[in-house]
Amino acid sequence: MKVALVIPSYNSSDFLSDCVQSATSQSYDNLKIYIYDNESIDGSYELAKKLASENKLIDVVQVKNFYKNSYREAFDHSFENLDFDYITFLASDDYISKEYISSYMSIISKSSNNIKCVQSHAQGVMNGRIIDTLSHSYKSLSSFKKQCLIKSPVVTPTVMYHKSIYEHLVPQAHISNSVAFAGAEDYDTYCNLADKEIFIYPIPKMLGYHYRWHTKQNTWQVKKNKENIDYDKMIQEYWSEKWKV
């Protein structure tokens, strides 16, 4: 199965080289890496082009920066334009272990390719040290939905998607409330998958995603924006009403 590994990048010059090096070191053979530059102004695009010139596994794509603190531009463009069976995303400030993609595809292959969406644990890293484990646990779609009404039950960067579910990857609460995408639409999208009875299989272990904590990351910027709108509350209220829970 062909896998696309997409690295959304915006002003990522501090971490991009390490991120890409972990991507190009993957043991999985049928892999293509795409760096999506989001109109960076810090030299990230030029760095991405240099890295691509040094490794034929890498392509660089430029997309307009429409959404603050969001990678939706890269998300939609990649699903609509790239050739793959499965796709996953790697934040430009994170990194993955050598067997990360191979481990995922081994699990998917053993399931007779019935898995259309899957996630795993991740390790939080700060200043080169592992400081926490990011994980979620549920055994059924109904349990997943209940957790969705409390918080997002998904370690977003680790999700592996099959190309066939793109039409359901819709942040419906955002759209219904006419709220711009700003980094929380992934949570909303997972709710929509559950609504369409698409199960995000939780792998109960760490496969090799390392999530880097630092003050410039998008997660912290989204939390700051809660002064203007509480995205979690909006999502939870919308889906609670939709599911009559």
C-alpha positions, 0 to 999 in steps of 0.5 A, a space after each residue: 500500500 502506498 503511503 503519503 506522509 505530509 508535513 505541513 510547514 509554516 515558519 518551521 525553520 527551527 525544527 524542519 530539518 530534524 522532522 524531515 530527517 526522521 521522515 526520510 529515515 523510515 523503514 517502509 518502502 512505498 512512501 512519499 514525503 510531501 512538505 506543504 509550505 504555508 507561505 512561510 517568511 522565515 526561510 522554511 520554504 527555501 530550506 524545504 526546497 534544499 532538503 527536497 533537492 537532496 532526497 528524491 523521496 521529498 516533494 515540496 508544495 506551496 499552499 495559500 495561508 488561509 487559516 490561522 493555526 490550522 493545517 487545513 490547506 495542506 489537509 484538503 490539498 493533499 487528499 484532493 491531489 496526491 496519489 496514495 492508499 493511506 495518508 498521515 501527517 507529521 507536524 514540522 516541529 515533531 519527529 517519528 521513529 524509524 519503524 513508525 510507518 511500517 508499524 502502522 501498515 503492518 497492523 492495517 495489513 493484518 486487518 485485511 485492510 478493513 481499517 479506514 482510520 487509526 490512531 496510536 499513542 505519542 510521547 511528549 518531548 520538551 528540550 530533548 526529554 520525554 515528559 509525558 505520554 499522549 493517549 486515549 482509550 475506548 472500545 466502541 463507537 458509543 464510548 468514543 462519542 461519549 468521550 467526544 462530548 468531554 474532550 477530543 479522544 484522539 492524538 491528532 498527529 498520529 492519525 492514519 487515514 484511508 483515502 476513501 473517507 475524505 468526503 467525511 472529514 468535515 468539521 461540521 460544527 464549524 461550518 454550521 456555526 460559520 466559524 473559521 478554521 483555526 486549529 480545532 477543526 480536527 476535533 470537530 472532524 473526528 466527531 463527524 467521522 463518528 456520526 458517519 459510523 467510521 471508527 478510529 481504531 485506537 492502537 494501545 501503544 506508542 508506535 513512534 510519534 514524538 510530539 514536541 512541546 514548545 511555546 511557539 507551537 500551534 496548540 498553545 496559540 489555539 488555547 490563547 484564541 479561546 479568549 475570542 471563542 471556545 472551540 471545544 464548547 462549540 463542538 461539544 454543544 453541536 454534537 450533543 444536540 445532534 446526538 441527543 445526548 
